[in-house]
Amino acid sequence: MDNRAKTAIFATMEHDADILIAGGGLNGPALALALAQGGLKVTVIDARPAPARAEAGFDGRAYALAIASRRLLTMIGVWPHVADLVQPIVKIKASDGLAGQGAAPFFLNFDSAEIEEGPMGFMLEDRHLYRAFLTQMADVPGLTLLSGETVVDQAVGPRGVTVTLASGRQISGRILVGCDGRGSGVASRAGITRVGWAYGQTALVTAVHHQGDHQGCAQQFFMPSGPLAILPLRGGHHSSIVWSETDANAAAIQALDDEAYLAALRPRFGDFLGDIELAGDRFTYPLSLSLAQSFVAPRLALVGDAAHGVHPIAGQGLNLGLRDVGALAQVLIEATRRGEDIGAPDVLDRYQVWRRFDSTVLALGMDTVNRLFSNDNPILRAGRDLGLGLVNAIPGLRRGFIRQAAGLTGDLPRLLAGQPI
């Protein structure tokens, strides 16, 4: 059967959309925009009502977007909505140490001046990014957002998949994409199991105001109980905090009032930016490694945390998800242009082959770094400090790490290379 005949068969099949996306966080809307702009009909099913998310105020939650992620957001039309709201990351400093004792003498110091592409990344608040997605989705033909709806069941047939929503409504598509997080219902209903382990750590997340200007520098301070990331936000005097502690310590700290919480944070934060005060809500997230045994199943694909949950040690969670977005969008759009069935096993397997190895390597790499640094073994501490100093002292090696942190290495999907599909 030639491509024109196959295209005719698929065109006559009655579906509500070509692609159904369960999950409207960030990866779901990004994938929907990429696919719809490639000519496919897409429906996003978001459990949270859009107005509630769009009207959220400042709470300190933010993402470190790599250069490659910025390129994708530019290609799908989102970046112009947030370009004036980001904080460029021009330097990254990573050091080892103990609370109250300052950093070890050996450290990493990455400077964006060492690469041609500009700032290594951009900090952007969650509330701004979601609003930008919502605005852009409203202007793209072929894209439907169902907010306040949840997928409760799915049934796969030879030509498509039908999902049942909590409201009782049923909609069908040629494939279903799970963008519904680590506890993905899409994955579990498809029989996809997960492997992984808990770290015995919890991330305390908040935002602080500080007297000094951060000057666009992101700090990563490794301590025995877990890393502390100090991530610059727009304006110079606010930073987002991702502070990892043992589960017991984190629970005790989170239960403190604001002043006692600050008293626990200050010796870890240090005084390099002057005094600090809380400036956002306080959140906690248990930390674990979680990898889906497969990224695809019949008429189904997984993206982002539904496929892989990694330690936030390098802020790569969303960037990893956007690589999935770029790869899956490219596979599906190119398959459509060739007249293929986008839900066929060989088509979906192209996505899995492209993304599963890279995701697993990065997840295990973050796991290794966390295990290496989250202890107070004097022999390991001496070795890792020497390693940090060695990387920092060799320009070629340091530049390689900078390009990797900026998302510029590996087999990049076209959207992440700044090219149309």
N, C-alpha and C positions, 0 to 999 in steps of 0.2 A: 504494500500500500504506500503510495507516495505521500509527501508531506501535505499537499493540498487536500487530499482525501481525509487524512487524519485530522487536519484542522477543521474540516467541515463536520466530521463526527463530533468533535469536542464542542464546536460552536452550537450544535443543535441540542446538546444536553442542557436541561433546564436546572440551573443552580442559582441560588441567590447571589453568589459571588464566586470568583475564581479561587480566592484564598480567604479563609476564616482565620482570624488571629485572636487567640484567647489571651488576654492580658494587655492592659493599656498603660502600663507604667511609663517606660521610656523606649525600650527596645521594640515593643509592639508598634507604637506610632511611627518610629523611624523606619521599620520594615514596611509598614503600610504606605508611607509616603514614597519610598523607593519603588515599590511594586506598582502603585497607582500611576506614578509618573512614567513608568515603563509600559503603560497601557493595560494593566490588569485590573480587574474589579475586586476590591478588597473590603471586608467588613471587620472592624476591630470591636471586640467585646470587652468592655472595661468594667470591673466590679464596682469601682468607686465613682460616684456621680461627678461628672466633669466640673460643675460649678464649685463644688467643695474644694477640689484640687486647684482650680484656677484662682480662687480667692484667698488661698493660703498666704499668711504673712511670713515675715522673716523668722526662721527657726534655726538657722545655722547649718542645715544639711546642704552639702555641696558636693560637686564632682570635679575630679581632676581630668580634664579632657585632653588627650594627646593630640599632636598635630594631625595625625591621620584621622582621628575622630572629627576634628574641626572640618577637615576636607569633606567628609561624608555629610556632615550637617550643612555645609555650604551647598553641596550638590543637590540636596533634597529641599533646599529653600528655607531651612530653619535658622541658619547662622545670622542672616541679616536682622532677625528679630532679637538677637541676644548680643550682637557684637559690641554694643555699648555697655553691657552689663557684666562682662567678664573681667577677671583679673589675670593678666599674663603671668606665667611662671617663668622668670628669667634665670633663677638659680635654684639648685637643689643641694641641700647639705644633709649628709647622713653621718651619724656618729654613734659611738657606743659609750655607755656610762652607767652611773648609778644615781638615783634620785638624791638631790642635794649636794652631789659631788662634782657636777659639771661633766663635760664631755671628755672622752679619752683623747690623748694627743694626736692619734691618727684618725683621719676622717675622709669622707668623700666630698668633693666640692664640684658640682656640675654647673657649667655656665653656658647659657644659650648662645653666647658669642662664638662658641666652638663649632656650631653648625650653621649652615647657610639658610635654613628654613625659618629662622626667627625664634620666638619663645618656644620652650620645650613643651609647653602645655598651657591650659587655661582653666582657672577655677571658675565654676559657675554654680549658682544656687539652684537647688532642685525646683523651687517654685518658678523661677524664671524660665528654666528649660521646658517644664511641662506647659506653661502658658504659650511658649513659642510653638510647641508641637500642636497645641489646640488651635491656635490661630492659623497655622499653615495647613492643617488638615481640613479646615473649613473651606479652603480655596481650591482644593484639588478634586477634579471630576473623578467619579468612579470609586470614591472612598467614603465609606459609611462608618460612623462611630456610634455604637450602642453603649451608652454609659449607664451605670447602675444595674448592669446585667451580669450574670455569672453562668458559665457553662457547668451543667450538672451531669450531663451524659453525652456520649458520642457513639455513633455507629458508623462503621466503615463498610462501604460496598465496593464493587468492582470499578465503579466510575466516579465515586466521590465519597464524601463524608457528611453526615447529618449530625448537628449538635442540638441538644435540648437545653434551653435556658431555664433559670430558676423561675421565671415568669410563666413557664409552660410553652413558650414559643419555640418552634423548631426552624432552623435555617440550615441550608446546605451549601457546600462548596466543593471544589475539586480536591483541595487539601486543607488540612487544619494545622496551624502552627501554634505551638505552645510557647508563649512568652509569659507564663504565669508563675515564675519564681521557683525556688528550690523545692517547695512542696507541690510541684506541678501536678494538678489534677489530670491534665491532658496526658502527661507521661504515665501516671499510675494507672489510668483507665486503659491505656494501650499496653499495659504489662511491662513497661520499661522500669527496671530496677536501678538502684543507685549504689555506688560504693563510696566510702569515705570514712571520716572519723572526726570526732570533736577535738578541739584543741585544749579544752579546759580553760579557755580564755573567753572573756566578754569584752566587747568594744563599748566604751563610754563615749558618746558623741554629743558635742555641744559646740557653742561658739563663744569666743571671748573678745572683749575690747581691750586693747593694750595701748599704753602711752606712746611707745615708739612706732615708727613706720617700718613695716615688714619688707618694703622695697621689692616686693614680688618674689621673695625667697621662701621656698617650701622646706621645712625642717623635718627630718626623721631621726628620732632619738631612740636608740635601742636600749631597753632595760631588761633585767632578768625576768620580770613578770610579764613583759610584752612591750611592743613598740608604742611610742607616742608620736603621732604625726601632727604637725602644726602647719596648716595649709592656708595661704594668704587669700583673703577675700578683697573685693573691690573697695577702694577708698584708703587703703594703707594701714588702718588701725583696727581692723577686725580680722580674725582668723578662725577657721573651722578646726575643731579638735577631734581626732580619732585616737582614743587613749585605750590601749589594750591592757587588761589586768587579768589575773586569775579569776575564775568564776566567783570564788568566795570574797576576794577583795573588791571586785566590781559591785557585787550585791551590797556590801557594806558601805561603799562609797556612794552608790546611787541613793541609798536610804538616808544620807546626810542632808541637812538643810544647805542652802546655797553657800553660806559663809564657810561651813565646815568642808563642803565639797571643794571650794576654792583653796582652803588651807591644805587639802590633800594634793591638789593640782599644782600649786605654786612651786614647791621644791622640785617637781618633775619638769615643769615648764622652764624654770630658771628666770633670770631677770634681764635677759638680753634685749627684751622689748619693753622694759619697765614694768610697772604694776599692771595686773590684769583683773578684769571683772567679767562676770558672766553676761553674755549678750544674747543668748538664745535658749530655747528649750533644751532639756536634757533627755537623751535617749540611751538605750542599751540594746546591743545585738549580740547574741551568742555566736561564737566563731567556730567554723568547721570547714572541712574540705568535703565537697560533694560532687561526684561526677556521674552523669547518666551512663549506663552501660551501652546505650546506643543513642545517637542523636536523631535517628529516624525510625519510623515504623510504617506499615502500609498507610499511604495517604496522609502522612504526619511527619512533622519536623519539629525539633526543639531548638530554641534560641536563648542566649543569655543564661541567667541563673537557672532556668529550667533544664539546661544542658550541663552547666558547670558552675559551682559556687566556690570561689577562691578566697583566701585570706586577704584582707584589705591592706596588707603591708605596703604595697606599692600603688594602691589606688587604681588597680587595673580592671576591676569588675565591669564597669560600664564600657570601658574601651574594648574589652574582650567581647562583650555582647554586641557592640557595634561592628566588630569584625565579622561576627556571625551574620549580622544583618546584611552587610555588604556582600558576603559570599552567597547567602541564600537568594538574595534579590538577583544577583548576577546569574546564578544557575537557572532560576525560574524564568527570568526574562529571556535569556538566550535560548532556553528550551522552547518557550512559546514561539519565538521567531523561527525556530526550525520546524514548528508544527508538531512537536512532541507532546505527549500527555505529561503535564507537569507533576502529576502524582505517581508516575511510573517508578518502580523501584530503582531502575538504573539512573534516573534523573536525580532522585533524592539522595542516592548514594554518592553522587558527585559532591554534594554539599558535605556529607559526612566525611568523606575522604579528605576534603579540603580543610575542614575545621577541627576534627576530633583530635588529631595528633598535636597540633599547635596548642589547643586549649589544655590538653593533658600535660604537655611539657611545661607550660606556664604555671598551671596549678601546682604541679609537683615542685617546680622551682621556688614558688612562693612558700610552699610548705617547708622546703629545706632551709631557706633563709630564716624563717620564723623559728624553726627548731634550733638552728645554729646560734641565734642571737638571744633567744628567750631562756637564758640560763646564766648562772654565775660561776660556771666552771672556769677556774683561772687559766687552765691550759687552752681551752677553746677560746677564751676571751683574748688571750695573747695572740693566738693564731688569726682570729678574725680581725683584730685591730691592725695586725701587720698586713693582712689582705686588703683592708680598706686603704691603708697608706700606700700599698703597692699600686693598686688601681689608680689612685689619685695622682701618683707620680709619673705614670706612663701616658702621654697624651693620646696615642693611638688607641689604647685600651679604654681610656676614659671616654673618648669620642664615640667608641662603639657602644658603650653603656648608655651614653646620652641619646644616641639614635634609637636604641632599643626602647628607652623610656618614652621617647617621643612617638613611638608606634611606626617607625619608618623602616623596619626590617621585616623580612619574611615575605611570603607570597601574598601581597596585598590585593584585595578585591579592587576593581576599577574605581568605585566610589571613594575608597580610602586613599587612592592615589590621586584623587581630584579629577578623575576622568568620567565621562558619562558611560553608561552601559550600552 
